[in-house]
Amino acid sequence: MPAPIVAAAGIAAAGSIGASVYGSNKASKAADKAAKEQRKAAQAAMAQEQAALERQIGLQEPFRQVGVNALAQYPTASQYTPFGMAQFQTDPGYNFRMSEGIKALERSASARGLLQSGATLKGITRFGQDLASDEYQNAFQRYLTERQAKLAPLEYQIGLGQAAASGQAANVGTTAGSMSELTQALGNIGAQRAVTQGNISAGMAGNIGNAIASGAGAYGDYAAAQPYQNYLRSITPSTSGGIYNPTMVGTPY
């Protein structure tokens, strides 16, 4: 192979190497830009998730605080004192009926001039016993109703707080899942960038290797052909001697 052809092959190989390096550099920059944009988008999504979580917690927090305050009062308010005579005798309904009944009996006895009689006292005593027997269960039910009436507002407020706390917990869990996915996405972006850069480098190395191998092959073909070319030149008369050589084999380069 003539020297100019070998030189041309070398130039072509060098050009191929240069093009590979240039193309790889452009691809690497594009991969970096894409990775940065993806990271930027993932980080913006994480910031929005955090802001949304804080907003949700802020909206629910007053209700949770109501529940917390009610819960602090509930143990004391819910302490139960068994119903007995002390509670029965202070029952407003029982006391009212007892007072009004005795007044009626006394007025009736007074009108008949029997206010201080034994029959009147006996009647008052019997009235009190009968009333106590009839009213005890009613007083007990009123006692339970009043107790529940005191607890109901606290229980309602505790329910509000529990619902708000559950909502906050659910929002935290959802946000944690989203954050985990976004964090994993950020990791995948970095891993994909590394893989892409590795592929670019491997491709560039392969192209350079192919260009070098092609140039080396061309030179090897040229070097391998030289003995045969020299032999042909040695057995072929020169055109300077006037002998026609239609193939131009053996002519000086």
Residue pairs with C-beta under 8 A, 6 or more apart in sequence:
1 218
1 221
1 222
1 225
2 253
3 253
5 218
5 222
6 218
6 219
6 222
9 214
9 215
9 218
9 219
10 215
10 218
10 219
12 214
12 215
13 211
13 212
13 214
13 215
13 218
14 211
14 215
16 207
16 210
16 211
16 214
17 207
17 208
17 211
17 212
20 203
20 204
20 207
20 208
20 211
21 204
21 208
23 204
24 200
24 201
24 203
24 204
24 207
27 200
28 197
28 200
31 193
31 196
31 197
31 200
32 193
35 189
35 190
35 192
35 193
35 196
38 185
38 189
39 186
39 189
39 190
42 182
42 185
42 186
42 189
43 186
45 178
45 182
46 179
46 182
46 183
49 175
49 178
49 179
49 182
50 175
50 179
52 175
53 171
53 172
53 175
56 167
56 168
56 171
57 168
57 171
57 172
60 164
60 165
60 167
60 168
61 164
61 168
63 160
63 161
63 163
63 164
64 161
64 164
64 165
64 168
65 161
66 157
66 160
66 161
67 157
67 158
67 159
67 160
67 161
67 162
67 164
67 165
68 161
69 157
70 153
70 154
70 155
70 157
70 158
70 161
71 154
71 158
71 161
73 154
74 151
74 154
74 155
74 158
77 150
77 151
77 154
78 151
80 147
81 87
83 139
83 140
83 143
83 144
87 139
87 143
88 94
88 132
88 135
88 136
88 139
88 140
89 95
91 135
91 139
91 142
91 143
93 135
93 138
93 139
93 142
94 131
94 132
94 135
94 138
94 139
97 131
97 135
98 128
98 131
101 127
101 128
101 131
102 124
102 127
102 128
105 120
105 123
105 124
105 127
106 115
106 120
106 124
109 115
109 117
109 120
109 123
114 120
232 249
232 250
233 249
233 250
234 250
235 250
236 245
236 249
236 250
236 251
237 243
237 245
237 250
238 250
238 251
238 252
239 245
239 248
239 251
245 251
